[in-house]
Structures are given as structure tokens and as C-alpha cells.
């Protein structure tokens, strides 16, 4: 029984060599990570060529809020009145207000869902006390249809 195991070992070795060579081919210069530290002169030259490269600008970009944005800013407590809201607002402030409104709407939806479940349970228990069920309602409806069916066929001739 050494024949099949030896053949299997040879196959595994051949596949191992081929897979390893394929992986070596895919490796290239893009796999190399440059861990060198930039000098101060390189950083200064990059900032002169691209002023936004530093990641900090002296002015905060402004955003003119819409009417809905103004309502969100008031409802979340950022401002007391619509007149207090400036012409331009930072995007971070608007994002925070929108997120707070999303959370509030989610809480309201959770409360409405729980109220709906409670109402369904109460109405179901009341219907059970009156001995109403979907089965009995369907039987009554089908009985009415059976009574109306001969009358409608005799009236059509």
C-alpha cells in the first residue's frame, strides 16, 4: 500500500511547488511597505505644493441649513429659536443633530410598536370573550354566500 500514499505525496509536493511559484509571481513592488520617515523639509515642501495636505484649514467649511435642518437644530436643543441659527453651520453640528433625530424617531417607533402589540393583545382577548374567532366569522360569511347564491341565480334568467 505504499504506492497510493507515495503517489499522493508526490502530487502534494508538485502542487505545493506550483502554488508557491504562482504566489511568488504575484508578489511585486506593490507588496513592499515603505516604513521610512519623512524629513521636515519634505513635509514643508508637500504643504507648499498642496495647502490641503496638512489636514487642517483655518476656516471651517460652512453649510447653509435648509428649513428641515433648522427644525432639527431646534428640536435637538442646539438653538432655542430659528433666529439664533447662523447663516452657515458646520457639517459636524448638522450630522450630530440628524443623528439625534434618528435616535428619537427610532425610540418613537419602538414605543408605537409596543403600543400596537398591546392593543392587538387587548382586542384579541375582548374578541375571545365575545366568542369571536376568524373561523366562526368565515363560517358565517360562507353560510351567507350559500344563501345568496340560489337567489342570485334565480333572478338572472
JOVEN-V710902 format. One record per pair of residues at least 4 apart in sequence whose C-alpha atoms are under 8 Angstrom apart, sorted by the first residue. I is the first residue (numbers start at 0). GAP is how many residues later the second one is. If there is no record, write none. Layout:
I | GAP
I | GAP
This chain:
0 | 4
1 | 4
2 | 4
3 | 4
4 | 4
5 | 4
6 | 4
7 | 4
8 | 4
9 | 4
10 | 4
11 | 4
12 | 4
13 | 4
14 | 4
15 | 4
16 | 4
17 | 4
18 | 4
19 | 4
20 | 4
21 | 4
22 | 4
26 | 4
27 | 4
37 | 4
37 | 5
38 | 4
39 | 4
40 | 4
41 | 4
42 | 4
43 | 4
44 | 4
45 | 4
45 | 5
45 | 7
46 | 4
46 | 5
46 | 6
46 | 7
51 | 4
51 | 5
59 | 30
60 | 29
60 | 30
61 | 26
61 | 27
61 | 28
61 | 29
62 | 25
62 | 26
62 | 27
62 | 28
63 | 23
63 | 24
63 | 25
64 | 4
64 | 5
64 | 22
64 | 23
64 | 24
65 | 4
66 | 4
67 | 4
68 | 4
68 | 25
68 | 29
69 | 4
69 | 12
69 | 15
70 | 4
70 | 11
71 | 4
71 | 25
71 | 26
71 | 29
72 | 4
72 | 5
72 | 6
72 | 21
72 | 24
73 | 4
73 | 5
73 | 6
73 | 7
73 | 8
75 | 21
75 | 24
75 | 25
77 | 19
78 | 5
78 | 6
79 | 4
80 | 4
84 | 4
88 | 4
88 | 5
89 | 4
90 | 4
91 | 4
92 | 4
93 | 4
94 | 4
95 | 4
96 | 4
97 | 4
98 | 4
99 | 4
100 | 4
101 | 4
102 | 4
103 | 4
104 | 4
105 | 4
106 | 4
107 | 4
108 | 4
109 | 4
110 | 4
111 | 4
112 | 4
113 | 4
114 | 4
115 | 4
116 | 4
117 | 4
118 | 4
119 | 4
120 | 4
121 | 4
122 | 4
123 | 4
124 | 4
125 | 4
126 | 4
126 | 5
126 | 6
127 | 4
127 | 5
131 | 4
131 | 5
132 | 4
133 | 4
134 | 4
135 | 4
136 | 4
137 | 4
138 | 4
139 | 4
140 | 4
141 | 4
142 | 4
143 | 4
144 | 4
145 | 4
146 | 4
147 | 4
148 | 4
149 | 4
150 | 4
151 | 4
152 | 4
